[in-house]
C-alpha cells in the first residue's frame, strides 16, 4: 500500500484507502461533463449520489466531472454549488470520495476539494481492491498516437502555465476555454478514432511500470468496454468507463468482482 499513499497529490481528508467498512462496494465513474447547459445530466448525477453512491464504501471519479473548470474561484456558481453540496452530503454519510483530474477539469484544486470533502488523486494511482491491485487513470495520457493533444496536455499541466492562466480574470479564462474547446472539437472531427484511442504499447508500458496490476480502470475515450490483456504471463483486465452524454453508467466492484452498471434513465 505504500505506492497508494505516495500517489496522493494532497489529502483534503487524510484518507485511508483500506479502512474497513460494513458497506461492500467501490464505485468508479468518469466523463460526466457536467454543465449548466445539460441540466438533465446534473439531475441524474445528483440522483445517483443520493440513491446509489450513498450505499457505497467509496466513490472514485476518474476525470472530466465537469465540462470544464476555469478555477476554484468559480465555486460560487449555482450549478457548481449544487454538486459541491451533494458531495458534502455524501461524505457526511461516510462515503469516501476521490477525484482524479481529467482533460477538462485539471484546474480543480485544493479549494474545491476542501469544500466538497473530496480527496484529489494523482494520475495514475494504484489502490488495493479486495486484495487485487487496481491501477486508476483518467486515460488521456495513454492516447499517445495523438501527438498534438499530448503536446497540448504537456503545456496545460505545467504549473507555470497554470499559474499564469489563473492570474487572468475569471470571465477571460472562461472565454479562452470556450475558444480552445471549439477548436478542439473541430480538430477531433478530422482525426481518426484510432488516433484518439489508447495506444496498446503505452498501456503495456504503464502496466509493467506498476508491476502488472490485476485491473486497469480508466475513462476518457468514451468507449465503455472490458479488455483482457495477456502480458508477460500476467492476465490483466482493462475496464473502460462510459461517458454520461446519452447514458449514465458506473463500474461497481465488491468482493465478488466488478460489474458495469447503467442508470435506468437519464
DOLUM-99417 format. One line per field, with one value per residue: residue in one letter; y, z, x of N, C-alpha, C in turn; residue number from 1. Coordinates in pm, whole numbers, padded with zeros to 5 digits. Each point is the difference from the previous one (the first is absolute). Example, Ala and Ser with C-alpha at 12.3 -4.5 7.8 and 13.67 -1.06 7.14 Angstrom:
residues 2
type = c(A | S) $
nyy = c(-00569 | 00105) $
nzz = c(00780 | -00072) $
nxx = c(01319 | -00035) $
cayy = c(00119 | 00119) $
cazz = c(00000 | 00006) $
caxx = c(-00089 | 00082) $
cyy = c(00120 | 00109) $
czz = c(00000 | 00073) $
cxx = c(00090 | -00077) $
seq = c(1 | 2) $
END
This chain:
residues 266
type = c(X | X | X | X | X | X | X | X | X | X | X | X | X | X | X | X | X | X | X | X | X | X | X | X | X | X | X | X | X | X | X | X | X | X | X | X | X | X | X | X | X | X | X | X | X | X | X | X | X | X | X | X | X | X | X | X | X | X | X | X | X | X | X | X | X | X | X | X | X | X | X | X | X | X | X | X | X | X | X | X | X | X | X | X | X | X | X | X | X | X | X | X | X | X | X | X | X | X | X | X | X | X | X | X | X | X | X | X | X | X | X | X | X | X | X | X | X | X | X | X | X | X | X | X | X | X | X | X | X | X | X | X | X | X | X | X | X | X | X | X | X | X | X | X | X | X | X | X | X | X | X | X | X | X | X | X | X | X | X | X | X | X | X | X | X | X | X | X | X | X | X | X | X | X | X | X | X | X | X | X | X | X | X | X | X | X | X | X | X | X | X | X | X | X | X | X | X | X | X | X | X | X | X | X | X | X | X | X | X | X | X | X | X | X | X | X | X | X | X | X | X | X | X | X | X | X | X | X | X | X | X | X | X | X | X | X | X | X | X | X | X | X | X | X | X | X | X | X | X | X | X | X | X | X | X | X | X | X | X | X | X | X | X | X | X | X) $
nyy = c(-00121 | -00012 | -00069 | -00052 | -00001 | -00051 | -00060 | 00029 | 00083 | 00007 | -00003 | 00016 | -00133 | -00001 | -00050 | -00107 | -00041 | -00043 | 00113 | -00093 | -00055 | 00024 | 00109 | -00060 | 00127 | 00000 | 00128 | -00017 | 00129 | 00045 | 00112 | 00065 | 00083 | 00012 | 00059 | 00130 | -00014 | -00094 | 00070 | -00072 | 00026 | 00127 | 00007 | -00067 | 00083 | 00106 | -00055 | -00017 | 00120 | 00047 | -00073 | 00019 | 00113 | 00039 | -00104 | 00080 | -00070 | 00008 | 00125 | -00054 | 00126 | -00068 | 00124 | 00125 | 00032 | 00106 | 00067 | 00095 | 00027 | 00123 | -00060 | -00016 | 00114 | -00107 | -00030 | 00132 | -00042 | 00036 | -00027 | 00062 | 00095 | -00026 | -00010 | 00111 | 00055 | -00057 | 00041 | 00116 | -00003 | -00041 | 00090 | 00081 | -00076 | 00040 | 00049 | -00066 | 00122 | -00058 | 00097 | -00028 | 00083 | 00061 | -00008 | -00003 | -00068 | 00013 | 00105 | -00107 | 00074 | 00041 | 00118 | -00054 | -00064 | 00106 | 00080 | -00086 | 00009 | 00034 | -00116 | 00081 | -00080 | -00046 | 00028 | -00133 | -00074 | -00067 | -00081 | -00038 | -00082 | -00029 | 00039 | 00080 | 00010 | 00122 | 00021 | 00121 | 00040 | 00127 | -00017 | 00132 | -00026 | -00094 | 00114 | -00072 | -00063 | 00064 | 00021 | 00059 | -00095 | -00094 | 00073 | 00007 | -00128 | -00018 | 00083 | -00045 | -00112 | 00089 | -00012 | 00031 | -00084 | -00090 | 00030 | 00006 | -00112 | -00046 | 00070 | -00057 | 00100 | -00039 | 00110 | 00052 | -00067 | 00029 | 00123 | -00001 | -00055 | 00084 | 00091 | -00044 | -00009 | 00116 | 00045 | -00051 | 00040 | 00111 | 00001 | -00034 | 00084 | 00042 | -00053 | -00105 | -00092 | -00061 | 00117 | 00013 | -00125 | -00085 | 00021 | -00114 | 00052 | 00111 | -00074 | -00077 | 00112 | 00055 | -00108 | -00002 | 00132 | -00053 | -00079 | 00021 | 00110 | -00058 | 00128 | 00050 | 00110 | 00038 | 00127 | 00119 | -00123 | -00006 | -00104 | -00001 | -00074 | -00130 | 00015 | -00121 | 00029 | -00068 | 00015 | -00059 | -00082 | 00125 | -00023 | 00101 | 00047 | 00053 | 00073 | 00027 | 00110 | 00003 | 00080 | 00123 | -00014 | -00128 | -00065 | 00032 | -00020 | -00112 | -00015 | -00111 | 00010 | -00129 | -00075 | 00007 | 00126 | 00036 | 00096 | 00016 | 00115 | -00005 | 00132 | -00006 | 00125 | 00085) $
nzz = c(00000 | 00014 | -00114 | 00058 | 00116 | -00064 | -00052 | 00128 | -00083 | 00067 | 00131 | -00058 | 00007 | -00030 | -00125 | 00030 | -00112 | 00113 | 00036 | 00096 | -00064 | 00056 | -00073 | -00109 | -00037 | -00111 | -00022 | -00133 | -00020 | -00119 | -00048 | 00110 | -00007 | 00131 | -00037 | 00016 | -00117 | 00085 | 00045 | -00103 | -00047 | 00036 | -00040 | -00109 | -00005 | 00030 | -00087 | -00083 | 00036 | -00010 | -00110 | -00063 | -00021 | 00055 | -00078 | -00053 | -00007 | -00131 | -00041 | -00113 | -00017 | -00114 | 00035 | -00045 | 00129 | -00033 | -00073 | 00092 | 00049 | 00020 | 00115 | 00116 | -00060 | -00073 | 00124 | 00002 | -00119 | -00027 | -00125 | 00016 | 00060 | -00093 | -00077 | 00039 | 00011 | -00119 | -00036 | 00057 | -00052 | -00115 | 00009 | 00036 | -00103 | -00007 | -00116 | -00024 | -00036 | -00112 | -00033 | -00129 | -00028 | -00081 | -00128 | 00067 | 00107 | -00069 | -00004 | 00022 | 00111 | 00094 | -00052 | -00121 | 00012 | 00062 | -00091 | -00094 | 00085 | -00099 | -00024 | -00030 | -00106 | 00003 | -00121 | 00010 | 00057 | 00083 | 00000 | 00122 | -00091 | 00123 | 00048 | -00085 | -00076 | 00019 | -00126 | 00052 | -00107 | -00037 | -00054 | 00011 | 00106 | -00015 | -00039 | -00004 | -00074 | 00089 | -00082 | -00081 | 00035 | -00015 | -00106 | -00033 | 00026 | -00060 | -00090 | -00005 | 00009 | -00067 | 00123 | -00074 | -00098 | 00091 | 00063 | -00119 | -00038 | 00122 | -00044 | -00107 | -00028 | 00085 | -00034 | 00011 | 00113 | 00038 | -00045 | 00058 | 00106 | -00013 | -00023 | 00103 | 00070 | -00053 | 00019 | 00123 | 00010 | -00057 | 00081 | 00102 | -00063 | 00002 | 00122 | -00023 | 00014 | -00084 | -00059 | 00018 | -00033 | 00104 | 00021 | -00064 | -00069 | -00003 | -00029 | -00084 | -00045 | 00008 | -00053 | -00085 | -00013 | 00005 | -00055 | -00115 | 00023 | 00080 | 00037 | -00113 | 00069 | -00112 | -00032 | -00032 | -00041 | 00099 | 00026 | 00074 | 00067 | -00016 | 00030 | -00048 | 00080 | -00088 | 00111 | -00064 | -00036 | -00010 | 00066 | -00079 | 00079 | -00120 | 00099 | -00104 | 00073 | 00009 | -00099 | 00036 | -00127 | -00026 | 00070 | 00119 | 00046 | 00064 | 00055 | 00037 | 00103 | 00026 | 00107 | -00075 | -00017 | -00128 | -00004 | -00130 | 00052 | -00049 | -00002 | 00068 | 00029 | -00101) $
nxx = c(00081 | 00133 | -00011 | -00105 | 00062 | 00102 | -00106 | -00023 | -00065 | -00110 | -00007 | -00118 | 00000 | 00131 | -00017 | -00070 | 00059 | 00052 | -00060 | -00018 | -00099 | -00120 | 00017 | -00042 | 00016 | 00073 | -00027 | 00003 | 00021 | -00033 | 00050 | -00037 | 00104 | -00014 | -00113 | -00016 | 00062 | 00039 | -00103 | -00050 | 00123 | 00000 | -00126 | 00038 | 00103 | -00074 | -00084 | 00102 | 00043 | -00122 | -00013 | 00115 | 00069 | -00111 | -00020 | 00092 | 00111 | 00027 | 00014 | 00042 | 00039 | 00011 | -00029 | 00006 | 00002 | 00071 | -00085 | 00016 | 00119 | -00046 | -00027 | 00062 | 00034 | -00031 | 00038 | -00015 | 00037 | -00126 | 00034 | 00116 | -00069 | -00090 | 00107 | 00058 | -00120 | -00028 | 00121 | -00020 | -00120 | 00054 | 00096 | -00097 | -00040 | 00126 | -00044 | 00110 | 00035 | 00040 | 00084 | 00001 | 00098 | -00085 | -00026 | -00116 | 00037 | 00114 | -00083 | -00074 | -00012 | 00082 | -00034 | -00011 | 00114 | 00047 | -00055 | 00039 | 00102 | 00082 | 00056 | 00100 | -00008 | 00125 | 00041 | 00021 | -00094 | 00079 | -00107 | -00034 | -00048 | -00039 | 00118 | -00057 | 00109 | -00049 | 00036 | -00011 | -00067 | 00019 | 00120 | -00004 | 00078 | -00093 | -00058 | 00110 | -00092 | -00073 | 00099 | -00087 | -00086 | 00093 | 00032 | -00129 | -00014 | 00117 | -00050 | -00126 | 00073 | 00068 | 00051 | 00107 | -00040 | -00031 | 00112 | 00060 | -00057 | 00020 | 00102 | -00056 | -00081 | -00094 | -00063 | 00120 | 00019 | -00122 | 00022 | 00120 | -00059 | -00102 | 00094 | 00072 | -00112 | -00039 | 00124 | -00005 | -00126 | 00043 | 00106 | -00081 | -00080 | 00127 | -00014 | 00077 | -00095 | 00082 | 00023 | -00131 | 00032 | 00002 | 00127 | -00003 | 00101 | -00072 | -00108 | 00067 | 00056 | -00121 | -00056 | 00100 | -00012 | -00123 | 00092 | -00061 | -00069 | -00088 | -00015 | -00047 | -00032 | -00062 | -00002 | -00048 | 00010 | -00087 | 00078 | -00109 | 00087 | 00019 | 00128 | 00027 | 00100 | 00070 | 00072 | 00100 | -00098 | -00040 | -00113 | -00027 | -00096 | -00022 | -00049 | -00078 | 00000 | -00131 | -00038 | -00038 | 00030 | -00008 | 00093 | -00050 | 00123 | 00026 | 00120 | -00060 | 00085 | -00020 | -00017 | -00110 | 00042 | 00015 | -00091 | -00013 | -00043 | -00123 | -00011 | -00111 | 00021 | 00013) $
cayy = c(00121 | 00120 | 00071 | 00072 | 00124 | 00085 | 00056 | 00102 | 00133 | 00056 | -00058 | 00091 | -00068 | -00100 | -00125 | -00132 | -00076 | -00135 | 00003 | -00097 | 00057 | -00098 | 00004 | -00091 | 00029 | 00119 | 00044 | 00076 | 00073 | 00097 | 00064 | 00048 | 00127 | 00075 | 00143 | 00056 | -00013 | -00136 | -00017 | -00134 | -00084 | 00035 | -00059 | -00144 | -00021 | 00025 | -00115 | -00110 | 00019 | -00013 | -00129 | -00111 | 00016 | 00006 | -00137 | -00051 | 00027 | 00113 | 00042 | 00051 | 00075 | -00005 | 00109 | 00064 | 00017 | 00119 | 00031 | 00065 | 00067 | 00116 | 00035 | -00018 | 00122 | -00014 | -00094 | 00060 | -00025 | -00075 | -00137 | -00065 | -00013 | -00113 | -00122 | 00003 | -00032 | -00143 | -00073 | 00012 | -00085 | -00139 | -00020 | 00000 | -00132 | -00097 | -00048 | 00071 | 00046 | 00028 | 00062 | 00008 | 00097 | -00040 | 00101 | 00117 | 00061 | -00015 | 00117 | -00021 | 00006 | -00027 | 00067 | -00084 | -00125 | 00024 | 00036 | -00115 | -00114 | -00094 | -00020 | 00004 | -00103 | 00014 | -00089 | -00105 | -00038 | -00143 | -00029 | -00139 | -00021 | -00138 | -00078 | 00013 | 00132 | 00069 | 00123 | 00096 | 00109 | 00060 | -00071 | 00082 | -00012 | -00124 | 00022 | 00057 | 00019 | 00137 | 00078 | 00139 | 00009 | -00023 | 00123 | 00094 | -00047 | 00032 | 00145 | 00048 | -00061 | 00065 | 00091 | 00139 | 00040 | 00009 | 00117 | 00118 | -00002 | 00030 | 00143 | 00072 | 00007 | -00120 | 00009 | -00016 | -00142 | -00074 | 00026 | -00072 | -00143 | -00025 | 00008 | -00121 | -00113 | 00004 | -00041 | -00141 | -00077 | 00004 | -00083 | -00140 | -00047 | -00033 | -00106 | -00133 | -00054 | -00075 | 00095 | 00053 | -00109 | -00028 | -00072 | -00126 | 00000 | 00090 | -00074 | -00105 | 00063 | 00043 | -00118 | -00052 | 00091 | -00020 | -00140 | -00084 | -00006 | -00086 | 00082 | 00137 | 00065 | 00136 | 00057 | 00090 | -00034 | -00012 | -00129 | -00096 | -00139 | -00077 | -00061 | -00092 | 00020 | -00099 | 00075 | -00062 | -00101 | 00057 | 00032 | 00130 | 00045 | 00146 | 00049 | 00135 | 00057 | 00071 | 00140 | 00027 | 00083 | -00060 | -00102 | -00002 | -00134 | -00007 | -00132 | -00038 | -00110 | -00049 | -00118 | -00101 | 00045 | 00129 | -00007 | 00127 | 00024 | 00116 | 00062 | -00036 | 00103 | 00127) $
cazz = c(00000 | 00002 | -00126 | 00003 | 00075 | -00075 | -00115 | 00038 | -00028 | 00134 | 00067 | 00059 | 00110 | 00056 | -00022 | 00014 | -00100 | 00047 | 00119 | -00009 | -00001 | -00012 | -00140 | -00070 | -00142 | -00048 | -00126 | -00086 | -00109 | -00071 | -00122 | 00015 | -00072 | 00055 | -00032 | 00017 | -00125 | -00005 | 00138 | 00025 | 00040 | 00139 | 00080 | 00008 | 00086 | 00138 | 00037 | 00017 | 00128 | 00111 | 00006 | -00031 | 00061 | 00145 | 00050 | -00033 | 00091 | -00056 | -00135 | -00073 | -00121 | -00073 | -00095 | -00080 | 00073 | -00059 | -00141 | 00018 | 00130 | -00027 | 00121 | 00122 | 00029 | -00062 | 00080 | 00044 | -00106 | 00054 | -00048 | 00071 | 00141 | 00019 | -00002 | 00119 | 00115 | -00008 | 00042 | 00146 | 00059 | -00016 | 00090 | 00137 | 00023 | 00017 | -00128 | -00038 | -00138 | -00058 | -00132 | -00081 | -00108 | -00139 | -00093 | 00003 | 00133 | 00066 | 00084 | 00133 | 00095 | 00141 | 00045 | -00033 | 00076 | 00138 | 00007 | -00037 | 00080 | -00100 | -00001 | -00134 | -00028 | -00117 | -00113 | 00050 | 00141 | 00024 | 00123 | 00032 | -00017 | 00041 | -00015 | -00137 | -00033 | -00104 | -00042 | -00043 | -00084 | -00087 | -00125 | -00113 | -00018 | -00075 | -00141 | -00047 | -00145 | -00024 | 00040 | 00023 | 00130 | 00106 | 00014 | 00068 | 00138 | 00069 | 00023 | 00097 | 00130 | 00056 | 00108 | -00037 | -00091 | 00077 | 00085 | -00086 | -00049 | 00111 | 00031 | -00083 | 00058 | -00023 | -00127 | -00106 | -00003 | -00056 | -00145 | -00061 | 00002 | -00102 | -00129 | -00013 | -00017 | -00136 | -00090 | 00024 | -00064 | -00144 | -00030 | 00021 | -00113 | -00109 | 00045 | -00002 | 00131 | 00051 | 00057 | 00126 | 00097 | 00068 | -00073 | 00071 | 00058 | 00116 | 00105 | 00051 | 00073 | 00129 | 00083 | 00043 | 00097 | 00127 | 00037 | -00051 | 00083 | -00056 | -00063 | -00044 | -00016 | -00051 | -00084 | -00104 | -00140 | -00022 | -00065 | 00110 | -00041 | 00084 | -00082 | 00069 | -00048 | 00038 | -00006 | 00072 | 00092 | 00089 | -00058 | 00053 | -00055 | -00018 | -00002 | -00053 | 00049 | -00099 | 00024 | 00043 | -00100 | -00034 | 00097 | 00118 | 00035 | 00099 | 00025 | 00140 | 00035 | 00137 | 00022 | -00102 | -00129 | -00051 | -00097 | -00059 | 00024 | -00067 | 00065 | -00065 | -00101 | 00018) $
caxx = c(-00081 | 00082 | -00011 | -00127 | 00016 | 00090 | -00069 | -00097 | 00055 | -00010 | -00115 | -00096 | -00067 | 00091 | -00071 | 00060 | -00074 | -00027 | -00085 | -00109 | -00134 | -00108 | -00044 | 00089 | 00013 | 00069 | -00060 | 00091 | -00067 | 00085 | -00052 | -00137 | -00006 | -00112 | -00005 | -00134 | -00077 | -00056 | -00047 | -00052 | 00113 | 00027 | -00109 | 00025 | 00115 | -00041 | -00082 | 00095 | 00068 | -00096 | -00068 | 00089 | 00132 | -00013 | 00011 | 00133 | 00111 | 00074 | -00031 | 00116 | -00035 | 00127 | 00020 | -00106 | -00126 | -00061 | 00030 | 00129 | 00017 | 00084 | 00074 | -00078 | -00076 | -00132 | -00078 | -00126 | -00098 | -00114 | 00010 | 00109 | -00035 | -00092 | 00082 | 00084 | -00087 | -00032 | 00120 | 00013 | -00104 | 00044 | 00115 | -00050 | -00061 | 00108 | 00054 | 00122 | -00006 | 00131 | -00008 | 00122 | -00015 | -00016 | 00051 | -00089 | -00011 | 00129 | 00026 | -00057 | 00111 | -00025 | -00121 | -00114 | 00009 | -00036 | -00141 | -00082 | 00046 | 00049 | 00145 | 00057 | 00100 | 00085 | -00027 | -00090 | 00004 | -00018 | -00071 | -00026 | -00144 | -00029 | 00123 | 00051 | 00053 | -00077 | 00064 | -00101 | 00050 | -00102 | 00017 | 00044 | 00145 | 00024 | -00034 | 00126 | 00000 | -00046 | 00118 | -00039 | -00065 | 00099 | 00076 | -00089 | -00012 | 00124 | 00001 | -00099 | 00025 | 00119 | -00041 | 00025 | -00109 | -00124 | 00008 | -00018 | -00139 | -00090 | 00012 | -00095 | -00134 | -00080 | -00072 | 00100 | 00035 | -00114 | -00002 | 00113 | -00031 | -00102 | 00068 | 00081 | -00092 | -00054 | 00108 | 00025 | -00107 | 00023 | 00116 | -00036 | -00080 | 00091 | 00089 | -00058 | -00035 | 00114 | 00096 | -00054 | -00013 | 00126 | 00104 | 00023 | 00134 | -00003 | -00070 | 00089 | 00111 | -00053 | -00025 | 00130 | 00060 | -00070 | 00017 | -00109 | -00120 | -00104 | -00103 | 00024 | -00130 | 00018 | -00105 | 00049 | -00023 | -00146 | -00023 | -00012 | 00025 | 00091 | 00105 | 00090 | 00136 | 00100 | 00125 | 00112 | -00050 | -00100 | -00130 | -00044 | -00127 | -00009 | -00137 | -00015 | -00125 | -00080 | -00031 | -00137 | -00070 | -00129 | -00037 | 00086 | 00047 | 00105 | 00057 | -00014 | 00089 | -00005 | 00085 | -00028 | 00050 | -00045 | -00109 | -00039 | -00142 | -00059 | -00114 | -00126 | -00031 | 00071) $
cyy = c(00127 | 00080 | 00079 | 00133 | 00096 | 00070 | 00103 | 00136 | 00085 | -00048 | 00109 | -00063 | -00104 | -00141 | -00122 | -00093 | -00140 | -00003 | -00099 | 00071 | -00111 | -00004 | -00064 | 00028 | 00127 | 00035 | 00088 | 00065 | 00093 | 00065 | 00037 | 00130 | 00086 | 00147 | 00047 | -00017 | -00140 | -00037 | -00141 | -00096 | 00029 | -00059 | -00150 | -00031 | 00021 | -00114 | -00123 | 00010 | -00033 | -00142 | -00121 | 00011 | 00001 | -00139 | -00060 | 00027 | 00124 | 00028 | 00060 | 00067 | 00018 | 00102 | 00042 | -00006 | 00117 | 00014 | 00080 | 00068 | 00112 | 00043 | -00010 | 00127 | 00001 | -00092 | 00056 | -00011 | -00092 | -00148 | -00076 | -00022 | -00119 | -00131 | -00008 | -00038 | -00148 | -00086 | 00005 | -00088 | -00146 | -00030 | -00007 | -00129 | -00110 | -00056 | 00083 | 00030 | 00037 | 00054 | 00005 | 00097 | -00069 | 00107 | 00124 | 00073 | -00010 | 00121 | -00009 | -00012 | -00017 | 00063 | -00083 | -00126 | 00019 | 00031 | -00121 | -00125 | -00117 | -00008 | -00007 | -00105 | 00038 | -00099 | -00054 | -00020 | -00149 | -00019 | -00152 | -00021 | -00147 | -00094 | -00007 | 00141 | 00057 | 00133 | 00091 | 00112 | 00067 | -00065 | 00082 | -00011 | -00124 | 00015 | 00065 | 00017 | 00141 | 00095 | 00144 | 00016 | -00018 | 00124 | 00105 | -00039 | 00036 | 00149 | 00038 | -00066 | 00060 | 00101 | 00148 | 00052 | 00019 | 00125 | 00128 | 00009 | 00043 | 00145 | 00085 | 00008 | -00123 | 00004 | -00018 | -00146 | -00083 | 00018 | -00075 | -00149 | -00034 | 00001 | -00126 | -00121 | -00006 | -00045 | -00149 | -00088 | -00004 | -00091 | -00148 | -00056 | -00042 | -00112 | -00134 | -00045 | -00074 | 00092 | 00047 | -00108 | -00021 | -00078 | -00126 | -00005 | 00089 | -00068 | -00104 | 00057 | 00046 | -00119 | -00061 | 00086 | -00011 | -00148 | -00083 | -00008 | -00085 | 00081 | 00134 | 00061 | 00143 | 00043 | 00066 | -00035 | -00008 | -00127 | -00109 | -00143 | -00066 | -00072 | -00089 | 00011 | -00112 | 00064 | -00067 | -00098 | 00049 | 00026 | 00125 | 00038 | 00152 | 00038 | 00143 | 00052 | 00076 | 00146 | 00015 | 00092 | -00054 | -00096 | 00003 | -00141 | 00009 | -00144 | -00025 | -00121 | -00036 | -00129 | -00109 | 00037 | 00135 | -00019 | 00140 | 00016 | 00125 | 00058 | -00032 | 00100 | 00125 | 00111) $
czz = c(00000 | -00127 | -00007 | 00069 | -00073 | -00115 | 00036 | -00022 | 00127 | 00059 | 00056 | 00125 | 00067 | -00014 | 00036 | -00089 | 00048 | 00125 | -00015 | 00006 | -00011 | -00142 | -00087 | -00149 | -00023 | -00135 | -00075 | -00112 | -00066 | -00110 | 00010 | -00076 | 00047 | -00037 | 00008 | -00124 | -00019 | 00138 | 00030 | 00042 | 00145 | 00092 | 00018 | 00093 | 00147 | 00052 | 00027 | 00135 | 00116 | 00015 | -00026 | 00074 | 00152 | 00064 | -00020 | 00112 | -00045 | -00142 | -00061 | -00129 | -00079 | -00114 | -00079 | 00070 | -00061 | -00147 | -00009 | 00136 | -00019 | 00121 | 00121 | 00041 | -00068 | 00081 | 00044 | -00106 | 00053 | -00039 | 00075 | 00147 | 00024 | 00006 | 00125 | 00124 | 00000 | 00040 | 00152 | 00071 | -00005 | 00096 | 00145 | 00036 | 00007 | -00128 | -00035 | -00149 | -00046 | -00141 | -00066 | -00116 | -00135 | -00089 | -00004 | 00133 | 00080 | 00087 | 00135 | 00100 | 00143 | 00049 | -00026 | 00086 | 00144 | 00014 | -00023 | 00083 | -00090 | 00011 | -00143 | -00013 | -00120 | -00108 | -00050 | 00151 | 00012 | 00134 | 00019 | 00000 | 00028 | -00034 | -00145 | -00021 | -00115 | -00029 | -00060 | -00081 | -00070 | -00136 | -00114 | -00024 | -00080 | -00149 | -00071 | -00151 | -00039 | 00050 | 00032 | 00137 | 00113 | 00022 | 00075 | 00148 | 00082 | 00035 | 00115 | 00137 | 00067 | 00107 | -00035 | -00094 | 00078 | 00087 | -00080 | -00047 | 00109 | 00046 | -00083 | 00072 | -00040 | -00135 | -00118 | -00014 | -00064 | -00151 | -00070 | -00008 | -00106 | -00139 | -00026 | -00025 | -00142 | -00101 | 00013 | -00068 | -00151 | -00039 | 00015 | -00117 | -00118 | 00038 | -00007 | 00142 | 00062 | 00068 | 00137 | 00105 | 00067 | -00091 | 00079 | 00064 | 00123 | 00118 | 00061 | 00079 | 00138 | 00093 | 00050 | 00111 | 00137 | 00037 | -00025 | 00096 | -00067 | -00077 | -00043 | -00028 | -00046 | -00081 | -00122 | -00141 | -00037 | -00076 | 00107 | -00049 | 00104 | -00091 | 00087 | -00064 | 00054 | -00017 | 00088 | 00107 | 00098 | -00078 | 00068 | -00069 | -00008 | -00013 | -00051 | 00041 | -00110 | 00037 | 00036 | -00099 | -00029 | 00107 | 00117 | 00034 | 00106 | 00010 | 00150 | 00028 | 00147 | 00009 | -00104 | -00136 | -00039 | -00104 | -00049 | 00012 | -00076 | 00084 | -00077 | -00107 | 00032 | -00050) $
cxx = c(00084 | -00016 | -00130 | 00018 | 00094 | -00071 | -00105 | 00064 | 00000 | -00130 | -00089 | -00059 | 00087 | -00056 | 00082 | -00080 | -00035 | -00089 | -00115 | -00135 | -00101 | -00051 | 00107 | 00010 | 00080 | -00064 | 00099 | -00080 | 00101 | -00082 | -00147 | -00022 | -00118 | 00011 | -00145 | -00086 | -00058 | -00055 | -00051 | 00113 | 00037 | -00105 | 00022 | 00117 | -00035 | -00087 | 00088 | 00071 | -00093 | -00052 | 00090 | 00132 | -00007 | 00013 | 00140 | 00099 | 00075 | -00050 | 00126 | -00048 | 00129 | 00004 | -00121 | -00135 | -00077 | 00038 | 00129 | 00000 | 00100 | 00082 | -00091 | -00075 | -00136 | -00091 | -00135 | -00109 | -00110 | 00007 | 00108 | -00034 | -00093 | 00076 | 00088 | -00082 | -00035 | 00118 | 00016 | -00102 | 00042 | 00114 | -00045 | -00074 | 00107 | 00057 | 00124 | -00002 | 00140 | -00018 | 00137 | -00025 | -00024 | 00058 | -00087 | 00003 | 00130 | 00035 | -00072 | 00116 | -00050 | -00130 | -00124 | 00000 | -00044 | -00148 | -00090 | 00033 | 00040 | 00152 | 00050 | 00110 | 00085 | -00044 | 00135 | 00016 | -00029 | -00071 | -00010 | -00150 | -00030 | 00116 | 00049 | 00053 | -00082 | 00067 | -00106 | 00065 | -00117 | 00006 | 00057 | 00150 | 00036 | -00028 | 00119 | 00008 | -00044 | 00108 | -00037 | -00066 | 00101 | 00086 | -00082 | -00013 | 00123 | 00005 | -00092 | 00015 | 00124 | -00043 | 00021 | -00108 | -00128 | -00002 | -00024 | -00145 | -00096 | 00011 | -00095 | -00135 | -00082 | -00071 | 00094 | 00040 | -00111 | -00008 | 00112 | -00028 | -00103 | 00061 | 00083 | -00088 | -00055 | 00105 | 00027 | -00105 | 00017 | 00116 | -00033 | -00080 | 00086 | 00098 | -00070 | -00030 | 00118 | 00101 | -00046 | -00022 | 00136 | 00094 | 00037 | 00138 | 00008 | -00068 | 00092 | 00116 | -00046 | -00020 | 00131 | 00059 | -00065 | -00008 | -00126 | -00121 | -00108 | -00106 | 00058 | -00137 | 00024 | -00122 | 00060 | -00043 | -00148 | -00034 | -00012 | 00014 | 00089 | 00100 | 00086 | 00138 | 00089 | 00137 | 00105 | -00047 | -00105 | -00130 | -00053 | -00130 | 00000 | -00148 | -00001 | -00138 | -00073 | -00020 | -00148 | -00072 | -00140 | -00050 | 00097 | 00039 | 00107 | 00050 | -00011 | 00088 | -00019 | 00082 | -00024 | 00055 | -00056 | -00109 | -00034 | -00151 | -00046 | -00111 | -00126 | -00038 | 00078 | -00087) $
seq = c(1 | 2 | 3 | 4 | 5 | 6 | 7 | 8 | 9 | 10 | 11 | 12 | 13 | 14 | 15 | 16 | 17 | 18 | 19 | 20 | 21 | 22 | 23 | 24 | 25 | 26 | 27 | 28 | 29 | 30 | 31 | 32 | 33 | 34 | 35 | 36 | 37 | 38 | 39 | 40 | 41 | 42 | 43 | 44 | 45 | 46 | 47 | 48 | 49 | 50 | 51 | 52 | 53 | 54 | 55 | 56 | 57 | 58 | 59 | 60 | 61 | 62 | 63 | 64 | 65 | 66 | 67 | 68 | 69 | 70 | 71 | 72 | 73 | 74 | 75 | 76 | 77 | 78 | 79 | 80 | 81 | 82 | 83 | 84 | 85 | 86 | 87 | 88 | 89 | 90 | 91 | 92 | 93 | 94 | 95 | 96 | 97 | 98 | 99 | 100 | 101 | 102 | 103 | 104 | 105 | 106 | 107 | 108 | 109 | 110 | 111 | 112 | 113 | 114 | 115 | 116 | 117 | 118 | 119 | 120 | 121 | 122 | 123 | 124 | 125 | 126 | 127 | 128 | 129 | 130 | 131 | 132 | 133 | 134 | 135 | 136 | 137 | 138 | 139 | 140 | 141 | 142 | 143 | 144 | 145 | 146 | 147 | 148 | 149 | 150 | 151 | 152 | 153 | 154 | 155 | 156 | 157 | 158 | 159 | 160 | 161 | 162 | 163 | 164 | 165 | 166 | 167 | 168 | 169 | 170 | 171 | 172 | 173 | 174 | 175 | 176 | 177 | 178 | 179 | 180 | 181 | 182 | 183 | 184 | 185 | 186 | 187 | 188 | 189 | 190 | 191 | 192 | 193 | 194 | 195 | 196 | 197 | 198 | 199 | 200 | 201 | 202 | 203 | 204 | 205 | 206 | 207 | 208 | 209 | 210 | 211 | 212 | 213 | 214 | 215 | 216 | 217 | 218 | 219 | 220 | 221 | 222 | 223 | 224 | 225 | 226 | 227 | 228 | 229 | 230 | 231 | 232 | 233 | 234 | 235 | 236 | 237 | 238 | 239 | 240 | 241 | 242 | 243 | 244 | 245 | 246 | 247 | 248 | 249 | 250 | 251 | 252 | 253 | 254 | 255 | 256 | 257 | 258 | 259 | 260 | 261 | 262 | 263 | 264 | 265 | 266) $
END
